[in-house]
């Protein structure tokens, strides 16, 4: 079941560097929220804290809270690996396991969790590939390497891999930046379908994409040279794009900076 994500006074650090300050926001279940803003403003950094991926970087840490419904993802005894299963992520560039078969790419997470029943794995592979709108394109070559697919197909394969472990939230970090326009459209259509099942957060540098796919938009900006990024405003996408509350947001959306 899709769940909400809420951050309160979230501050993110890389060693002594204060990357993002005081982010408080709520992401509703079964919705698409877009993070927009200029390069270096912290939008991808915030995204990575939502499933504790930023901790992969040595010296990185966060203060404040990130709540999945009523569960503190940074609470004592919470396993980061479990968090990353519940809150899945799709990265900027498609990253299938290139020599692994399409089928095995999809069920890699289940196998890692100890699932060995072939019928169960085959069922999840088909369900997930259908969910990623990829089944009809690959059903006759499931044993072929995932690296043999086109870029757009590889990205949908990565989405199938993410949803195979039944997450409640899907994070997408510029999932279309390496794709052609036709593949981008396929991913955008898929996002619209997936939000009926998952809570989705997408970082995008493409404001037209944010306007097309998201229900709500959060605008991040740098608070000054050498200073941390911050959340400037968040609201319904139509309002943020047509009637933003802050002049910074209006300047960015209108192309006056960024």
N, C-alpha and C positions, 0 to 999 in steps of 0.2 A: 504494500500500500504506500502510495506517495506521501511524503511528510513535508512539513515546513522546515525551513532553516532560518535561524535568527542569530544575528551577531550583536553583541553588546560591548561597546568600548573596546573593539578589536584593534590592537596595536601589533605590528609585525616588524620584526627585526632580523637583520642578517649580521650577526656579531654586534658591533657597536653602531652599525648603520640602522637608523630608524626609517624603514621603508614606507610604511603606511600608518596613519594615526587615526584613532578614535572612530572606527567604522561601526555604526549601529544601523542595522537594516533587517527587514523580515522578508523572506521569500515564500510566497504562498504555495501550498501543494497543488500539483497538476496545473502549473503555469509555466510560462517561459519568461525569464528575467534576463535582459541584456545588460552587460557592463560595457560602457563606452568611455572614451577619453583618449587624450594624446599619449604617445609612446612614453613609457617610463612613469606613468601616473599611479601604477600599483594595481590596475584592474586584474591582471593575471596573477599577481601575488595574492590578492584577496581570494581569488578563485581557488588557488592551491591550498589556502588555509582551511577551506571548507571540507576537505577530506584529508588534511594533514600531510599533503604531498610536499609542502614547503620544507618539512622536516628532513627530507632527503638531502637537502643542502647543508653541509656541515656548518654549525654555528647559528642556524636559523631557528627562531622561536617566536611565539606569539603570546600576548597577554590579553585578558578579557575573556569572553566566552563565545563559543559557537554551539548552539543548541539544535539538535535534530528532534523536533517536537519537544519533549521534556528531558531528553538525554544530552548531557554535556559531553561533547566529543573530545574535550580536553580534560575530562574528569579523571580522578585517580583510578588506575586499573583498567582504563579503556585501551583496548588494543588498536594501534594505528592501522594494522593490516585489516582488521575487521571493519574499521571505519571506511577504508578504501573499497571494500566490497559493497557496503551499504550505500556509499556515495561514490559512484563510478565516475571515471574521467575519460574523455576522448581528447587527444592532443592535437596540436596545430598541424603536424604532418602525420599522415597515416603510418602507423608503426606495427603492422602485422609481423608475426614471426615468419620471415620470408621463405624458409625451406620447409616449414610445417604445413601440413595440408590445410585446406580451407576448413574442413570439419574440425580438425584438431585445434586450429586457431580459435574457433568459436568456444570450444569447451575447455580451453586451457585452464581457466580459473576453477572449473568444477573438478578437473583432474588433480589440480594442486590441492584442492580441499579433500581429496580422497575418494571422489566418486569414481567407481570402476564399472558400473553396470552399463554394458554397451547399449542396450535398448533405451535406457534413460539418457545417455549421452547423445544418441542419435535423435531422440525426441527433442531435447533441448536445442541441439544444433539446428534442426529444421525450424522450430518455433522462433528461435532468435534470428535466423536468417530471414524468415518471413517478416518478423517485426522490423528488421532493418531494410525491408524492400529489396532483398538481394537473392532470395531463394530461386526465383525463376531464371535468374541469370547464371546461377552456379550449380543448380541441383544435379546436373549431369557430369560435374567435374569436382565433386567434393574431396576427392583424394589428390587433386592437383595442388601444387604449392600456392599459398596465399600471396606470395610475392609476384605471381604471374598475373594478377588482376590489374586493371587500370587504377589510376590514382583515386578516382571517385569510388570505385568498387572497394578498394582497399580501406577507404575511410568508412564506408558502410559496414565492411567486415569488422573493423575495430568497434563500431557501435554495436554490432551483433555480439561481439565478445564481451562488451561492457554489460549488456542487458542479460546475458546468459546466466549471470550469478544473481539475478533478481534484485537489483539495487532499488533504492527508494528515491534516489536523486541521481541525475546525470549532469555532470559538469562538462562543458565543451569549450576548449581554449582555442579560439579562432579556427574552427574545424574546416573552414572552406578556403583558408588563405592560400593553400597550395593547389587549389582545384580550378578547373576551367568553368566557364559560366553554366554549362549544361549540368555538370556534376554538382555545382553549387546549388542549382535549383532543386536537384534531387535530394540533397541534404536538407535544404530548407523545407521541402514538402514533408520529409521524414520527421523533422522536428515538430511540425504542426500535428502530425499523427501521434507521435510519442508522448505529447503532453497530456493526452487523455489517461496515461498510465503513470508517468513519471513527473517529478518536479525537475525542471531544467533551468540551468544557468549557463548562458553563453557569453563569452567574451568575443567581441568583434570590433575590428577597426573600420568596418563598413557600416556607415550609419543607415544607408538604405536597407541593408540586411536587418539591422536592429528594428527598424520601423516595420519591416515585413513580418518578422517572425515572433516578436516579443509582445507580451501583455504589459510588462513594466520595464522601465529602463532606469539604470543607475548611471549617473555621470560622475566620473572621477577626474581629479585634476591635481597638479602639483601645487603645493601651498607656497612655493617660492624656490629659487635656485638653491640646490643642495638641501632642500627641506623635504619632509615626507609627503607622499601622496595622501589625498583625503577624498571622502565622499562629499560631493557638492550638493547633489540632490537625487532623489529617487521618486518616481511617480508613474502613473499610467503612461504608457508610451505615447499615446496620442497627445496627452497634455505636455509631456516633456518636449516633444518635437514642435508642437504648435503654440504652446504658451508656457515656456519654462519659467520657473520661479526666480532663477538666478541669472544675472547678466553673463556670468562666465559660461553657463550652459548655452545661452543664446549665441554668444560669440563663437563657441566651438561648433555648434550645429550649423550656423550660417557661414562657417568657413573663415571667420575673421582671425582665428588662430588655431594652432594644432595641426 
